[in-house]
């Protein structure tokens, strides 16, 4: 019968013991651990042990546990730790147990100074850790000294400030009371959201050398690979002051060049637009001029017709007057003939034919007179023709309008869009939690001002000096990441070899 092997696995909040067979693989042991603690997001974690040379090593899941270089102890000692870190904890960590394990591991890394954390951030994170453990602050329950047994601030930070433990606890208590109503799980998540912006968060460091033999660090994290100088795990390879100055000047020149090109393109576009508008205006003016000429000709034609109508009217009036005179003359003659008939009764018979002829002629004249009166009446009662329309002269201001548009064109600008372009480097666009959260900004600024009065400048570490310089120049891990990824691969390799 094969002897069983005793194994102890230490998680961040518990110790588990198992008895495994000699042929048990790393995956079988790992599955047993995650099943015991109820973890489903297993891809972030691994089992870590110390090998016979004293180096921390990750257990290979595809090999037997007994076949790996685990230090021979009884029981065999393993740590269950996060091996890989998400890019954004708020979007990728789902299970509460996953968030809790990350929270405890990151908190331990900050308190042990494996992850550098500035003083003001350490106090704010400490208040979230207290909220995650005790819940809402209560004066009756949380008396003075309720944090005595808690480890909340890195020892480095405490040594750098002339504050007693009670004064530190008092500051954490003040911020603890600010988190009222926040669930413990949310407090852990807020802790991680701020901690993930720290320069050394989630990075595994490996010692390397370049061709010159310079000792360097290779940093591996969720955002990629980075090279660090031996004494500086925060500052990246091309963040040297001289290089930075040259890069900034180069970037400024490139920006100015791009802005100038954009402005020239915009000016050319506006010029072409203005020329097209001028051409359209001129064509429109020519069409309007033709319309004006046609309208003027029509007006002249109507005026001529009006004058002709007036002349015709005058002629009709003259003819009517002549006819009136003829009528009076005929009446006089008729009276004379009647008198003659009375006087010359005797001669009537001989003159009868002549009289009848004259009577017939008188009747025809009478009918013509009636027709003439009717025509005259129609002419007199008809309305006069309308006067011709009066057209105002058209004024054109094409040249003035063009001048106005030309004046405005000097202030135009343009923006180029990159929609539709595949982008698989979203991490370069990220900003820190403090930048996007005004509440965290105010809290950190308040804490910075408070701690500045008690800080002992003589106890600053190398990491403190680097962090201060980064803050002074407005750098954070994402801005640095964007900067080091500029240029091509050959450029970066040359810089690495020149370090």
Secondary structure, DSSP 8 states (H G I E B T S, - for coil): ----EEEEEE-SS-EEEEEE-TT-BHHHHHHHHHHHHT---GGGEEEEEEBTTS-EEE--TTSBSTTS-B---SSEEEEEEE-S--S-HHHH--SHHHHHHHHHHHHHHHHTTSS---HHHHHHHHHHHHHHHH-S--TTTS-TTTTTT---S-HHHHHTB---HHHHHHHHHHHHHHTTT--HHHHHHHHHHHHTTSTTTT-EEEEEE-TT--EEEEEEETTEEEEEETTEEEEETT--HHHHHHHHHHHHHHHHHHHHHHHHHHHHHHHHHHHHHHHHHHHHHHHHHHHHHHHHHHHHHHHHHHHHHHHHHHHHHHHHHHHHHHHHHHHHHHHHHHHHHHHTSTTHHHHHHHHHHHHHHHHHHHHHHHHHHHHHHHHHHS---------------HHHHHHHHHHHHTT-------TT-----GGGG---HHHH-HHHHHHHHHHHHHHHTTB-GGG--HHHHHHHHHHHTT--HHHHHHHHT-S-HHHHHHHHHT-
